[in-house]
Amino acid sequence: MKHELEGHLRSGRPTHAEEAYDPEPPADDDVRVNTSGPVPPPGEEREKAQAKAEADSLRRELARHFERSAFPADRQTVLDVLEAHHAPDTTLESVRQLPDSGEYANVTEIVNALGHGPAA
């Protein structure tokens, strides 16, 4: 048994040619399942949960493309940084809705200015 497992232990991955037991990675067109927990009942509670999920998603997407040195930033600086980091078009379209005036100290302030914040 030690001899059989030696290659696996050294490489950290299966060494057998049989791939039937290895899970396949998800495909691009697979249905995405939200595993965040139970779905709230229809109505205001569900709308709040969806709005929070959208805000969190936008916040994560923006955070992927920013360094701390980019702040404080105005609208044009935010757009320039996102374009330089090849952000998705949906993110760029969201940020284009920012008001021309205003300076943002972090990603949360950008999301709040877009109307996804706690006051919304």
N, C-alpha and C positions, 0 to 999 in steps of 0.2 A: 504494500500500500504506500509506503514511503516513496518508492520509486515512481509509482503512478502519479502521485501528487507533486513531485519535485518541480516539474515544469510549470504547473499552475501556481505554486507558491513563489517561484522566482519571477514569473512574468506578471502575476496579478490578474490574469484573465484565462479563460479556458483554453486548453491546448489541443483538444480533440477536434477532428474535422466535422463532427456531427454538430450542426448549428441548430438543430430542431429544438433544443432545450433553451437556447438563448432568446430572450425577449426581443422583439423587433422594436425599433424606435418608432414613435408616432409619425404618421404621414401628415403632409401639409393639409390635406382635405379631411382629416379625421374630425369627428365631432368633439368639441372641447367640453369637458364636463367641469362644472364649477364645484369644487370640493370644499368650499368655504363653510359649509354647514347647511342647516335646514333653510328652506325658502320661506320668507315671511308671507303671511296671507295677503291677498290682493288688497290694494288700497294705499293709504298714505305711508304706512310702514314699509311696504315693498318699494315704493317710489324713493323714500329716503335711503333705503339700503342700496338701491341701484345708483342713486346719485353719489353716495359715498364710495361705491365701488368704482364708478367712473372717475371721480376725483383722485382716488388712490392710484388708479391705473395711469392717469395723466401725470401725477406726481412722480411715479416710478419711471415713466418714460423720459420725463424731463431730467430727472436725476442721473439717468444713464449717460446723458450727453454733456453734463456740466461738471466743471471743477470748481472748487471754492474760490479760486483766483478770478473767476469770471464775474464775481459779485463785488460791489453793487452794480447792477446792470439796468439799462433802459430797454425799451422795446426793440430798438434796432440792434443793440448788442446781443440780446437774447436770440433774435432771429439769425444774426451772423454766426453765433456759436453753434446753434442747431444745424444750420446749413453746412458749416465746416465739419461737423461730426456726422453728417449724412443721416439726420433724423428722418423718420417716416413723414410722408406728406400730410397725414392726418394730424400729426403733432404740430407741424409747421402751420397748417391751416388754423388750428386752435390758437396758437400764439399770435397769429396775425390779427386776431380779434382784440388783443391788448390795446388799451388806450395809448395814444402817442406820448402823453405826458405821464410821468411817474417813474420811480426808480425802485427796483426790487432787490432786497437783501438776500433772498434765498428762493428756492423752488416753491416753497409753500406760499410765499407772497404772490408769486406768479399765478398759481392755481387759484388762490383766493380772488385775485383781480379778474380772473376769467369767470367768476361767478360760481365756482365749485366749492367755495369755502363754507365755514360754519354759519355765516350770516345768510347764505343762499337758501 
